[in-house]
Amino acid sequence: MKHKDNLTWREAILNVLLDHEQTEVTLSQIYSEISHYRELTPNDLQFTYGQRNYTHKIRRILTDMIRNNEVIRTKKGTYVLNNRLK
């Protein structure tokens, strides 16, 4: 899929969340839409522990964003930008 820019992982995740600013975003939506903003490398597409490497990166970055109060996890596997709730 053609990506808009080759952004950092964090910027790409933020852009996916901004695309759905009015709604909650599921983890599976983030996985499927991340390639719109970031080119997935062959290493990203390799499997580790039964999942593609990029899914581990996305979850780790989302965890950091939650700790920094940038993103809110509304329920299991569902996220929303914190500033939308203010």
KOLGU-19920 format. One record per residue: residue number from 1; y, z, x of N, C-alpha, C, CB in turn. Coordinates in Angstrom, 2 decimals. Atoms other than C-alpha are relative to their C-alpha. Glycine has a CB too. Example, Ala and Ser with C-alpha at 12.3 -4.5 7.8 and 13.67 -1.06 7.14 Angstrom:
2
<rec pos="1" n_Y="-1.19" n_Z="0.00" n_X="0.89" ca_Y="-4.50" ca_Z="7.80" ca_X="12.30" c_Y="1.20" c_Z="0.00" c_X="0.90" cb_Y="0.03" cb_Z="1.25" cb_X="-0.99"/>
<rec pos="2" n_Y="-1.19" n_Z="-0.06" n_X="-0.82" ca_Y="-1.06" ca_Z="7.14" ca_X="13.67" c_Y="1.09" c_Z="0.73" c_X="-0.77" cb_Y="0.46" cb_Z="-1.42" cb_X="0.41"/>
***
This chain:
86
<rec pos="1" n_Y="-1.18" n_Z="0.00" n_X="0.84" ca_Y="0.00" ca_Z="0.00" ca_X="0.00" c_Y="1.24" c_Z="0.00" c_X="0.88" cb_Y="0.00" cb_Z="1.21" cb_X="-0.95"/>
<rec pos="2" n_Y="-1.25" n_Z="0.08" n_X="-0.75" ca_Y="3.50" ca_Z="-0.77" ca_X="1.22" c_Y="0.77" c_Z="1.30" c_X="-0.17" cb_Y="0.86" cb_Z="-1.22" cb_X="-0.47"/>
<rec pos="3" n_Y="-0.76" n_Z="-1.24" n_X="0.04" ca_Y="5.46" ca_Z="2.36" ca_X="2.13" c_Y="1.48" c_Z="-0.29" c_X="0.15" cb_Y="-0.48" cb_Z="0.97" cb_X="1.09"/>
<rec pos="4" n_Y="-1.45" n_Z="0.21" n_X="-0.05" ca_Y="9.23" ca_Z="2.69" ca_X="1.72" c_Y="0.52" c_Z="0.25" c_X="1.41" cb_Y="0.72" cb_Z="0.92" cb_X="-1.01"/>
<rec pos="5" n_Y="-0.40" n_Z="-0.41" n_X="-1.34" ca_Y="9.78" ca_Z="4.45" ca_X="5.04" c_Y="-1.18" c_Z="0.73" c_X="0.61" cb_Y="1.29" cb_Z="0.89" cb_X="-0.01"/>
<rec pos="6" n_Y="1.03" n_Z="-0.82" n_X="-0.62" ca_Y="7.59" ca_Z="6.12" ca_X="7.58" c_Y="0.62" c_Z="1.36" c_X="0.30" cb_Y="-0.56" cb_Z="-0.68" cb_X="1.31"/>
<rec pos="7" n_Y="-0.64" n_Z="-1.30" n_X="-0.09" ca_Y="8.98" ca_Z="9.57" ca_X="6.92" c_Y="-0.94" c_Z="1.02" c_X="0.63" cb_Y="0.45" cb_Z="0.47" cb_X="-1.38"/>
<rec pos="8" n_Y="0.84" n_Z="-1.10" n_X="-0.43" ca_Y="7.75" ca_Z="12.86" ca_X="8.33" c_Y="-0.84" c_Z="0.44" c_X="-1.20" cb_Y="0.85" cb_Z="1.19" cb_X="0.57"/>
<rec pos="9" n_Y="0.86" n_Z="-0.47" n_X="1.09" ca_Y="5.01" ca_Z="14.52" ca_X="6.30" c_Y="0.81" c_Z="0.82" c_X="-1.00" cb_Y="-1.17" cb_Z="0.84" cb_X="0.55"/>
<rec pos="10" n_Y="-0.79" n_Z="-0.86" n_X="0.88" ca_Y="7.44" ca_Z="17.10" ca_X="4.91" c_Y="0.96" c_Z="-0.83" c_X="-0.86" cb_Y="0.79" cb_Z="1.04" cb_X="0.83"/>
<rec pos="11" n_Y="-0.92" n_Z="0.86" n_X="0.74" ca_Y="10.01" ca_Z="14.46" ca_X="3.92" c_Y="-0.73" c_Z="-0.84" c_X="-1.05" cb_Y="0.76" cb_Z="-0.91" cb_X="0.95"/>
<rec pos="12" n_Y="0.79" n_Z="0.81" n_X="0.94" ca_Y="7.31" ca_Z="12.34" ca_X="2.28" c_Y="-0.42" c_Z="0.84" c_X="-1.20" cb_Y="-1.24" cb_Z="-0.59" cb_X="0.70"/>
<rec pos="13" n_Y="0.40" n_Z="-0.90" n_X="1.10" ca_Y="6.06" ca_Z="15.31" ca_X="0.23" c_Y="1.21" c_Z="0.30" c_X="-0.89" cb_Y="-0.60" cb_Z="1.32" cb_X="0.55"/>
<rec pos="14" n_Y="-1.22" n_Z="-0.25" n_X="0.78" ca_Y="9.64" ca_Z="16.14" ca_X="-0.83" c_Y="0.35" c_Z="-1.20" c_X="-0.87" cb_Y="1.17" cb_Z="0.33" cb_X="0.93"/>
<rec pos="15" n_Y="-0.31" n_Z="1.19" n_X="0.78" ca_Y="10.16" ca_Z="12.55" ca_X="-1.95" c_Y="-0.94" c_Z="-0.17" c_X="-1.19" cb_Y="-0.06" cb_Z="-1.23" cb_X="0.88"/>
<rec pos="16" n_Y="0.94" n_Z="0.06" n_X="1.13" ca_Y="7.01" ca_Z="12.62" ca_X="-4.07" c_Y="0.41" c_Z="1.01" c_X="-1.06" cb_Y="-1.47" cb_Z="0.28" cb_X="0.48"/>
<rec pos="17" n_Y="-0.43" n_Z="-1.01" n_X="0.96" ca_Y="8.20" ca_Z="15.86" ca_X="-5.68" c_Y="1.30" c_Z="-0.41" c_X="-0.69" cb_Y="0.19" cb_Z="1.35" cb_X="0.70"/>
<rec pos="18" n_Y="-1.25" n_Z="0.46" n_X="0.60" ca_Y="11.66" ca_Z="14.37" ca_X="-6.24" c_Y="-0.22" c_Z="-1.12" c_X="-1.01" cb_Y="0.97" cb_Z="-0.47" cb_X="1.08"/>
<rec pos="19" n_Y="0.34" n_Z="1.06" n_X="0.96" ca_Y="10.10" ca_Z="11.36" ca_X="-7.96" c_Y="-0.40" c_Z="0.57" c_X="-1.35" cb_Y="-1.12" cb_Z="-0.87" cb_X="0.55"/>
<rec pos="20" n_Y="0.47" n_Z="-0.66" n_X="1.23" ca_Y="8.74" ca_Z="13.82" ca_X="-10.54" c_Y="0.86" c_Z="1.24" c_X="-0.27" cb_Y="-1.50" cb_Z="0.40" cb_X="0.12"/>
<rec pos="21" n_Y="-0.91" n_Z="-1.14" n_X="0.06" ca_Y="11.78" ca_Z="16.08" ca_X="-10.63" c_Y="-0.04" c_Z="0.74" c_X="-1.34" cb_Y="1.41" cb_Z="-0.45" cb_X="0.28"/>
<rec pos="22" n_Y="-0.02" n_Z="-0.62" n_X="1.32" ca_Y="11.52" ca_Z="16.74" ca_X="-14.36" c_Y="-1.36" c_Z="0.59" c_X="-0.41" cb_Y="0.43" cb_Z="-1.01" cb_X="-1.02"/>
<rec pos="23" n_Y="1.33" n_Z="-0.47" n_X="0.37" ca_Y="7.80" ca_Z="17.57" ca_X="-14.33" c_Y="-0.69" c_Z="0.64" c_X="1.19" cb_Y="-0.83" cb_Z="-1.15" cb_X="-0.55"/>
<rec pos="24" n_Y="0.85" n_Z="-0.55" n_X="-1.04" ca_Y="5.19" ca_Z="19.45" ca_X="-12.41" c_Y="-0.82" c_Z="-1.13" c_X="0.61" cb_Y="-0.92" cb_Z="1.13" cb_X="-0.56"/>
<rec pos="25" n_Y="0.76" n_Z="1.01" n_X="-0.72" ca_Y="3.24" ca_Z="17.47" ca_X="-9.82" c_Y="-1.32" c_Z="0.61" c_X="0.44" cb_Y="0.79" cb_Z="-0.56" cb_X="1.22"/>
<rec pos="26" n_Y="1.30" n_Z="-0.50" n_X="-0.44" ca_Y="-0.47" ca_Z="17.89" ca_X="-9.23" c_Y="-0.27" c_Z="-0.42" c_X="1.43" cb_Y="-1.12" cb_Z="-0.51" cb_X="-0.93"/>
<rec pos="27" n_Y="0.38" n_Z="0.31" n_X="-1.36" ca_Y="-2.00" ca_Z="17.88" ca_X="-5.80" c_Y="-0.59" c_Z="-1.40" c_X="0.09" cb_Y="-1.00" cb_Z="1.04" cb_X="0.52"/>
<rec pos="28" n_Y="0.58" n_Z="1.34" n_X="-0.02" ca_Y="-3.95" ca_Z="14.73" ca_X="-6.66" c_Y="1.07" c_Z="-1.08" c_X="-0.10" cb_Y="-1.01" cb_Z="-0.16" cb_X="-1.14"/>
<rec pos="29" n_Y="-1.12" n_Z="0.95" n_X="0.06" ca_Y="-0.67" ca_Z="12.96" ca_X="-7.57" c_Y="0.67" c_Z="-0.13" c_X="1.37" cb_Y="1.04" cb_Z="0.45" cb_X="-1.07"/>
<rec pos="30" n_Y="-0.61" n_Z="0.03" n_X="-1.34" ca_Y="0.79" ca_Z="13.93" ca_X="-4.20" c_Y="-0.87" c_Z="-0.80" c_X="0.94" cb_Y="0.21" cb_Z="1.43" cb_X="0.54"/>
<rec pos="31" n_Y="0.92" n_Z="0.76" n_X="-0.85" ca_Y="-2.32" ca_Z="12.62" ca_X="-2.44" c_Y="0.11" c_Z="-1.50" c_X="-0.25" cb_Y="-1.44" cb_Z="0.47" cb_X="-0.23"/>
<rec pos="32" n_Y="0.00" n_Z="1.43" n_X="0.31" ca_Y="-2.16" ca_Z="9.30" ca_X="-4.25" c_Y="1.35" c_Z="-0.68" c_X="0.26" cb_Y="-0.40" cb_Z="-0.21" cb_X="-1.44"/>
<rec pos="33" n_Y="-1.32" n_Z="0.59" n_X="-0.15" ca_Y="1.60" ca_Z="8.79" ca_X="-3.88" c_Y="0.61" c_Z="0.16" c_X="1.39" cb_Y="0.93" cb_Z="0.59" cb_X="-1.01"/>
<rec pos="34" n_Y="-0.57" n_Z="-0.25" n_X="-1.33" ca_Y="2.15" ca_Z="9.97" ca_X="-0.29" c_Y="0.13" c_Z="-1.28" c_X="0.79" cb_Y="-0.87" cb_Z="1.00" cb_X="0.76"/>
<rec pos="35" n_Y="-0.04" n_Z="1.25" n_X="-0.77" ca_Y="1.45" ca_Z="6.48" ca_X="1.04" c_Y="1.20" c_Z="-0.88" c_X="-0.38" cb_Y="-1.29" cb_Z="-0.79" cb_X="-0.22"/>
<rec pos="36" n_Y="-1.23" n_Z="0.72" n_X="0.33" ca_Y="4.60" ca_Z="5.24" ca_X="-0.72" c_Y="1.09" c_Z="0.31" c_X="1.02" cb_Y="0.47" cb_Z="0.37" cb_X="-1.42"/>
<rec pos="37" n_Y="-1.03" n_Z="-0.47" n_X="-0.92" ca_Y="6.60" ca_Z="7.15" ca_X="1.88" c_Y="-0.45" c_Z="0.12" c_X="1.44" cb_Y="0.51" cb_Z="1.31" cb_X="-0.46"/>
<rec pos="38" n_Y="0.51" n_Z="-0.19" n_X="-1.35" ca_Y="4.35" ca_Z="7.43" ca_X="4.89" c_Y="-1.22" c_Z="-0.86" c_X="0.20" cb_Y="-0.33" cb_Z="1.48" cb_X="0.26"/>
<rec pos="39" n_Y="1.16" n_Z="0.81" n_X="-0.33" ca_Y="1.94" ca_Z="5.06" ca_X="6.54" c_Y="-1.13" c_Z="0.91" c_X="0.46" cb_Y="0.34" cb_Z="-1.05" cb_X="1.08"/>
<rec pos="40" n_Y="1.15" n_Z="-0.81" n_X="-0.38" ca_Y="-1.51" ca_Z="6.62" ca_X="6.77" c_Y="-0.71" c_Z="-0.68" c_X="1.16" cb_Y="-0.96" cb_Z="0.21" cb_X="-1.21"/>
<rec pos="41" n_Y="0.64" n_Z="0.52" n_X="-1.19" ca_Y="-3.04" ca_Z="6.16" ca_X="10.19" c_Y="-1.52" c_Z="0.07" c_X="-0.15" cb_Y="0.45" cb_Z="0.78" cb_X="1.25"/>
<rec pos="42" n_Y="1.46" n_Z="-0.12" n_X="0.05" ca_Y="-6.76" ca_Z="5.66" ca_X="10.84" c_Y="-0.48" c_Z="1.45" c_X="0.14" cb_Y="-0.63" cb_Z="-0.85" cb_X="1.10"/>
<rec pos="43" n_Y="0.36" n_Z="-1.41" n_X="-0.13" ca_Y="-6.90" ca_Z="9.32" ca_X="11.92" c_Y="0.22" c_Z="0.75" c_X="-1.31" cb_Y="0.80" cb_Z="0.66" cb_X="1.13"/>
<rec pos="44" n_Y="-0.28" n_Z="-0.64" n_X="1.29" ca_Y="-5.32" ca_Z="10.39" ca_X="8.61" c_Y="-1.11" c_Z="-0.27" c_X="-1.00" cb_Y="1.34" cb_Z="-0.49" cb_X="-0.56"/>
<rec pos="45" n_Y="1.02" n_Z="0.40" n_X="0.96" ca_Y="-8.07" ca_Z="8.55" ca_X="6.75" c_Y="-1.41" c_Z="0.46" c_X="0.36" cb_Y="0.01" cb_Z="-1.49" cb_X="-0.14"/>
<rec pos="46" n_Y="1.30" n_Z="-0.53" n_X="-0.39" ca_Y="-10.94" ca_Z="10.11" ca_X="8.69" c_Y="-0.31" c_Z="1.26" c_X="-0.81" cb_Y="-0.05" cb_Z="0.30" cb_X="1.52"/>
<rec pos="47" n_Y="0.44" n_Z="-1.16" n_X="0.77" ca_Y="-12.96" ca_Z="12.84" ca_X="7.01" c_Y="-0.25" c_Z="1.20" c_X="0.91" cb_Y="-1.27" cb_Z="-0.33" cb_X="-0.78"/>
<rec pos="48" n_Y="0.29" n_Z="-1.28" n_X="-0.63" ca_Y="-13.04" ca_Z="16.49" ca_X="8.12" c_Y="-0.32" c_Z="0.98" c_X="-1.12" cb_Y="1.21" cb_Z="0.50" cb_X="0.89"/>
<rec pos="49" n_Y="0.45" n_Z="-0.95" n_X="1.03" ca_Y="-14.94" ca_Z="19.09" ca_X="6.09" c_Y="-0.04" c_Z="-0.64" c_X="-1.38" cb_Y="0.92" cb_Z="1.22" cb_X="-0.02"/>
<rec pos="50" n_Y="0.19" n_Z="0.70" n_X="1.27" ca_Y="-15.56" ca_Z="16.48" ca_X="3.39" c_Y="1.24" c_Z="-0.56" c_X="-0.65" cb_Y="-0.63" cb_Z="0.91" cb_X="-0.94"/>
<rec pos="51" n_Y="-1.24" n_Z="0.55" n_X="0.55" ca_Y="-11.92" ca_Z="15.53" ca_X="2.84" c_Y="0.75" c_Z="-0.76" c_X="1.07" cb_Y="0.89" cb_Z="1.12" cb_X="-0.59"/>
<rec pos="52" n_Y="-0.78" n_Z="0.77" n_X="-0.96" ca_Y="-9.56" ca_Z="13.06" ca_X="4.44" c_Y="1.00" c_Z="0.93" c_X="0.72" cb_Y="0.75" cb_Z="-1.16" cb_X="-0.71"/>
<rec pos="53" n_Y="-0.87" n_Z="-0.85" n_X="-0.81" ca_Y="-7.43" ca_Z="14.53" ca_X="7.23" c_Y="1.38" c_Z="0.19" c_X="-0.61" cb_Y="0.15" cb_Z="-0.59" cb_X="1.38"/>
<rec pos="54" n_Y="-1.36" n_Z="-0.15" n_X="0.53" ca_Y="-4.14" ca_Z="13.84" ca_X="5.46" c_Y="0.06" c_Z="1.01" c_X="-1.14" cb_Y="0.53" cb_Z="-1.35" cb_X="-0.48"/>
<rec pos="55" n_Y="-0.03" n_Z="-1.00" n_X="1.07" ca_Y="-5.14" ca_Z="16.08" ca_X="2.54" c_Y="0.16" c_Z="1.40" c_X="0.56" cb_Y="-1.27" cb_Z="-0.08" cb_X="-0.86"/>
<rec pos="56" n_Y="-0.17" n_Z="-1.30" n_X="-0.66" ca_Y="-5.42" ca_Z="19.04" ca_X="4.92" c_Y="1.45" c_Z="0.20" c_X="0.42" cb_Y="-0.95" cb_Z="0.12" cb_X="1.23"/>
<rec pos="57" n_Y="-1.41" n_Z="-0.08" n_X="-0.41" ca_Y="-1.94" ca_Z="18.27" ca_X="6.30" c_Y="0.91" c_Z="0.29" c_X="-1.18" cb_Y="0.43" cb_Z="-1.30" cb_X="0.68"/>
<rec pos="58" n_Y="-0.84" n_Z="-0.18" n_X="1.18" ca_Y="-0.42" ca_Z="18.04" ca_X="2.84" c_Y="-0.09" c_Z="1.44" c_X="-0.52" cb_Y="-0.40" cb_Z="-0.99" cb_X="-1.11"/>
<rec pos="59" n_Y="0.16" n_Z="-1.37" n_X="0.48" ca_Y="-1.88" ca_Z="21.38" ca_X="1.74" c_Y="0.64" c_Z="1.02" c_X="0.93" cb_Y="-1.48" cb_Z="0.33" cb_X="-0.17"/>
<rec pos="60" n_Y="-0.61" n_Z="-0.91" n_X="-0.96" ca_Y="-0.75" ca_Z="23.10" ca_X="4.96" c_Y="1.52" c_Z="-0.02" c_X="-0.13" cb_Y="-0.42" cb_Z="-0.37" cb_X="1.44"/>
<rec pos="61" n_Y="-1.45" n_Z="0.12" n_X="0.11" ca_Y="2.80" ca_Z="21.78" ca_X="4.59" c_Y="0.49" c_Z="0.58" c_X="-1.33" cb_Y="0.44" cb_Z="-1.47" cb_X="0.12"/>
<rec pos="62" n_Y="-0.37" n_Z="-0.60" n_X="1.29" ca_Y="2.93" ca_Z="22.74" ca_X="0.89" c_Y="-0.02" c_Z="1.52" c_X="0.09" cb_Y="-0.95" cb_Z="-0.48" cb_X="-1.11"/>
<rec pos="63" n_Y="0.07" n_Z="-1.46" n_X="-0.17" ca_Y="1.87" ca_Z="26.27" ca_X="1.85" c_Y="1.24" c_Z="0.50" c_X="0.73" cb_Y="-1.28" cb_Z="0.39" cb_X="0.78"/>
<rec pos="64" n_Y="-1.22" n_Z="-0.38" n_X="-0.73" ca_Y="4.74" ca_Z="26.45" ca_X="4.37" c_Y="1.24" c_Z="-0.12" c_X="-0.90" cb_Y="0.17" cb_Z="-0.88" cb_X="1.24"/>
<rec pos="65" n_Y="-1.15" n_Z="0.19" n_X="0.89" ca_Y="7.17" ca_Z="25.09" ca_X="1.77" c_Y="0.05" c_Z="1.09" c_X="-1.07" cb_Y="-0.07" cb_Z="-1.39" cb_X="-0.66"/>
<rec pos="66" n_Y="0.05" n_Z="-1.11" n_X="0.97" ca_Y="6.03" ca_Z="27.75" ca_X="-0.72" c_Y="0.51" c_Z="1.27" c_X="0.66" cb_Y="-1.44" cb_Z="0.21" cb_X="-0.54"/>
<rec pos="67" n_Y="-0.45" n_Z="-1.20" n_X="-0.72" ca_Y="6.55" ca_Z="30.48" ca_X="1.89" c_Y="1.51" c_Z="-0.01" c_X="0.22" cb_Y="-0.70" cb_Z="0.11" cb_X="1.35"/>
<rec pos="68" n_Y="-1.44" n_Z="0.14" n_X="-0.21" ca_Y="10.08" ca_Z="29.13" ca_X="2.47" c_Y="0.77" c_Z="-0.15" c_X="-1.31" cb_Y="0.27" cb_Z="-1.20" cb_X="0.89"/>
<rec pos="69" n_Y="-0.61" n_Z="0.08" n_X="1.33" ca_Y="10.79" ca_Z="29.11" ca_X="-1.29" c_Y="0.61" c_Z="-1.37" c_X="-0.31" cb_Y="1.06" cb_Z="1.06" cb_X="-0.14"/>
<rec pos="70" n_Y="-0.46" n_Z="1.35" n_X="0.30" ca_Y="11.33" ca_Z="25.34" ca_X="-1.30" c_Y="-0.78" c_Z="-0.59" c_X="-1.17" cb_Y="-0.14" cb_Z="-0.91" cb_X="1.24"/>
<rec pos="71" n_Y="0.90" n_Z="0.50" n_X="1.03" ca_Y="8.41" ca_Z="24.68" ca_X="-3.65" c_Y="-0.64" c_Z="1.19" c_X="-0.69" cb_Y="-1.09" cb_Z="-0.95" cb_X="0.61"/>
<rec pos="72" n_Y="0.68" n_Z="-1.05" n_X="0.78" ca_Y="6.84" ca_Z="26.77" ca_X="-6.41" c_Y="-1.33" c_Z="-0.55" c_X="-0.46" cb_Y="0.87" cb_Z="0.47" cb_X="-1.21"/>
<rec pos="73" n_Y="1.31" n_Z="0.35" n_X="0.53" ca_Y="3.15" ca_Z="26.65" ca_X="-7.20" c_Y="-0.10" c_Z="0.62" c_X="-1.38" cb_Y="-1.17" cb_Z="0.50" cb_X="0.94"/>
<rec pos="74" n_Y="-0.04" n_Z="-0.49" n_X="1.38" ca_Y="3.12" ca_Z="26.91" ca_X="-10.98" c_Y="-1.38" c_Z="0.42" c_X="-0.50" cb_Y="0.57" cb_Z="-1.05" cb_X="-0.91"/>
<rec pos="75" n_Y="1.38" n_Z="-0.37" n_X="0.27" ca_Y="-0.66" ca_Z="27.02" ca_X="-11.29" c_Y="-0.85" c_Z="-0.68" c_X="1.06" cb_Y="-0.44" cb_Z="-0.40" cb_X="-1.46"/>
<rec pos="76" n_Y="0.85" n_Z="0.55" n_X="-1.05" ca_Y="-3.63" ca_Z="26.02" ca_X="-9.19" c_Y="0.15" c_Z="-1.51" c_X="0.11" cb_Y="-1.46" cb_Z="0.37" cb_X="-0.25"/>
<rec pos="77" n_Y="-0.12" n_Z="1.43" n_X="-0.27" ca_Y="-2.93" ca_Z="22.62" ca_X="-7.62" c_Y="1.16" c_Z="-0.69" c_X="-0.69" cb_Y="-1.24" cb_Z="-0.67" cb_X="-0.40"/>
<rec pos="78" n_Y="-1.16" n_Z="0.58" n_X="0.69" ca_Y="0.39" ca_Z="22.12" ca_X="-9.46" c_Y="1.27" c_Z="0.58" c_X="0.60" cb_Y="-0.06" cb_Z="0.27" cb_X="-1.53"/>
<rec pos="79" n_Y="-1.19" n_Z="-0.41" n_X="-0.74" ca_Y="3.80" ca_Z="22.22" ca_X="-7.79" c_Y="1.25" c_Z="-0.56" c_X="-0.64" cb_Y="-0.10" cb_Z="-0.46" cb_X="1.45"/>
<rec pos="80" n_Y="-1.31" n_Z="0.44" n_X="0.47" ca_Y="7.49" ca_Z="21.89" ca_X="-8.62" c_Y="1.01" c_Z="0.44" c_X="1.05" cb_Y="0.34" cb_Z="0.59" cb_X="-1.44"/>
<rec pos="81" n_Y="-1.06" n_Z="-0.39" n_X="-0.92" ca_Y="10.63" ca_Z="21.94" ca_X="-6.48" c_Y="0.69" c_Z="1.26" c_X="-0.51" cb_Y="1.02" cb_Z="-1.14" cb_X="0.19"/>
<rec pos="82" n_Y="-0.62" n_Z="-1.25" n_X="0.39" ca_Y="12.26" ca_Z="25.36" ca_X="-6.50" c_Y="1.36" c_Z="-0.20" c_X="-0.64" cb_Y="0.12" cb_Z="0.90" cb_X="1.20"/>
<rec pos="83" n_Y="-1.35" n_Z="0.17" n_X="0.53" ca_Y="15.78" ca_Z="24.06" ca_X="-7.16" c_Y="0.01" c_Z="-0.51" c_X="-1.44" cb_Y="0.77" cb_Z="-0.95" cb_X="0.87"/>
<rec pos="84" n_Y="0.06" n_Z="0.44" n_X="1.40" ca_Y="14.61" ca_Z="22.56" ca_X="-10.47" c_Y="0.02" c_Z="1.18" c_X="-0.96" cb_Y="-1.26" cb_Z="-0.85" cb_X="-0.25"/>
<rec pos="85" n_Y="0.08" n_Z="-1.18" n_X="0.87" ca_Y="14.09" ca_Z="26.06" ca_X="-11.85" c_Y="1.27" c_Z="0.82" c_X="0.01" cb_Y="-1.15" cb_Z="0.87" cb_X="0.41"/>
<rec pos="86" n_Y="-1.24" n_Z="-0.78" n_X="-0.09" ca_Y="17.52" ca_Z="27.36" ca_X="-10.84" c_Y="1.01" c_Z="-0.45" c_X="-1.03" cb_Y="0.60" cb_Z="-0.11" cb_X="1.40"/>
***
